Amino acid sequence: MNYQPVIGLEVHIELSTKSKMFCSCSADYFGTKPNTHTCPVCLGLPGAMPKANKLAIEFVQKLGLALNCQPQLSSKFDRKNYFYPDLPKGFQISQYDLPFSKKGFLIIRVNGSSGVPLMEVVSEPEMSSAAEAKAYAQKLQQIVRYLEISDADMEKGSMRIEPNVSLRDVSQVSKVPRVPHALPNYKVELKNINSFRFAEKAINYEIERQTQVLKSGKIPHQETRGWDEKNNRTVSQRTKELAHDYRYFPEPDLPPFNCDQVYFSKLQSQIPELPDQKRERFLISYQILESEATLLCQDKYMANFFEETVKAYKGSPKKVVNWITGELLRRLNQTGQGIGDINLLPAQLAELLYFVDQNRITNATAKEIFEKMIQSTKSASELISELDLVLMSQKELEKLTETVIKNNQKAVADFKNDKKESLDFLIGQVQRLSKGKADPALVRQLLLDKLKS
């Protein structure tokens, strides 16, 4: 019997608000001592009343619109009751049956922080591979960052992935579409995974584990499991709770949240151009490859840097793409920095490319200058002048080629005897005398003209 994975994702994303979800305490907890950003509301003291963070709600609704969800005109908070050491109230203020957003879709391509506003994005169980789940989570992170509602930094715990994995008989798939009644009667939840790589590994491991259980004639336990990254396996943590175990009921201390279409129209107008839209526009406007547009649009700030450079450069967008996806990304990958962490403005890169086009410097010299631009605040023109890197004029090169020909008669004779590699030797001699300030193409042409005359 063959099985098809049935995968749904719960993705937890911490929102970039200054204050917590239900009080005015700072939400910037990273790197601070535990239990320092607290107040009577956080601690669940009697009489302390929560107040919902309006900006956090707007962030959630913006993401809902970006994910093509149906705007919900009415919503409410609910109490989710359970015991946990860092939960003094004995319940969590959550949402159960009336969330802020629901029924959206996302198109993908497969080739101690108590009180911090936390958004949960829950997918339908419609994914059938670890690669598909990974692509979904990566795309979601990208959209969240474009909206600037969270840094979605998985290393800091700002975004965590909780896959739900089960298997169904492949023979049922062709008969029954992917609807709830076709789902397996169990699921295994993998908790708090903090990297895309680990999520993919955990899902693949769980698919194999459940396959072996089913082939033995048993049904996998409905449970919560964790990922053991040292041993590359999932481990059982506890039995999986059902909704009734949490005894949900409406939060009595917070009123329902009601809004109208005017409110959602205003929110919709605040949503920026999203990755897929930007990628399609880049393909049409700049005539670049799909792979190049996809790479540029993975990061909002990288995409903006590209466009601003193209506007300042006024030359071929292809050359800008080559430099950004080549030299710039190589540098960022080496240092682990982002585009906003380096001392480089779009206008500075545009100026550098202009000097290459004008034959003031060679491409090799431009790469040298590029490194120094990033390490300092100096412009290309300042560095070219300071380091005396301007290319020699044609008249100056003509004199050098004459000198090289005169001093290397054996290489000249070899060239005339069809030993073409001798030309490269002569070009190298000119470059040595010019101290790298000679245009190789021009040197080649000047030498050929003189050697054939």
Stockholm file with secondary structure:
# STOCKHOLM 1.0

chainA/1-453         MNYQPVIGLEVHIELSTKSKMFCSCSADYFGTKPNTHTCPVCLGLPGAMPKANKLAIEFVQKLGLALNCQPQLSSKFDRKNYFYPDLPKGFQISQYDLPFSKKGFLIIRVNGSSGVPLMEVVSEPEMSSAAEAKAYAQKLQQIVRYLEISDADMEKGSMRIEPNVSLRDVSQVSKVPRVPHALPNYKVELKNINSFRFAEKAINYEIERQTQVLKSGKIPHQETRGWDEKNNRTVSQRTKELAHDYRYFPEPDLPPFNCDQVYFSKLQSQIPELPDQKRERFLISYQILESEATLLCQDKYMANFFEETVKAYKGSPKKVVNWITGELLRRLNQTGQGIGDINLLPAQLAELLYFVDQNRITNATAKEIFEKMIQSTKSASELISELDLVLMSQKELEKLTETVIKNNQKAVADFKNDKKESLDFLIGQVQRLSKGKADPALVRQLLLDKLKS
#=GR chainA/1-453 SS CCEEEEEEEEEEEECCCSBCSSSSSBCCCTTSCTTCSCCHHHHTCTTCCCCCCHHHHHHHHHHHHHTTCEECSEECCEEEECCCTTCTTSEEEECSSSCSEESCCCCCCCCCCTTCCEEEEECCSCBCSHHHHHHHHHHHHHHHHHHTSCCCCTTTTSEEEEEEEEEEEHHHHTTSCSSGGGSCSCCEEECCBCCHHHHHHHHHHHHHHHHHHHHTTCCCCCEEEEEETTTTEEEEEEECCCGGGGTCEECTTSCCEECCHHHHHHHHHTCCCCHHHHHHHHHHHHCCCHHHHHHHHTSHHHHHHHHHHHHHHCSCHHHHHHHIIIIIHHHHHHHTCCGGGSSCCHHHHHHHHHHHHTTSSCHHHHHHHHHHHHHSSCCHHHHHHHHTCCCCCHHHHHHHHHHHHHHCHHHHHHHHTTCTHHHHHHHHHHHHHHTTCSCHHHHHHHHHHHHHC
#=GC SS_cons         CCEEEEEEEEEEEECCCSBCSSSSSBCCCTTSCTTCSCCHHHHTCTTCCCCCCHHHHHHHHHHHHHTTCEECSEECCEEEECCCTTCTTSEEEECSSSCSEESCCCCCCCCCCTTCCEEEEECCSCBCSHHHHHHHHHHHHHHHHHHTSCCCCTTTTSEEEEEEEEEEEHHHHTTSCSSGGGSCSCCEEECCBCCHHHHHHHHHHHHHHHHHHHHTTCCCCCEEEEEETTTTEEEEEEECCCGGGGTCEECTTSCCEECCHHHHHHHHHTCCCCHHHHHHHHHHHHCCCHHHHHHHHTSHHHHHHHHHHHHHHCSCHHHHHHHIIIIIHHHHHHHTCCGGGSSCCHHHHHHHHHHHHTTSSCHHHHHHHHHHHHHSSCCHHHHHHHHTCCCCCHHHHHHHHHHHHHHCHHHHHHHHTTCTHHHHHHHHHHHHHHTTCSCHHHHHHHHHHHHHC
//
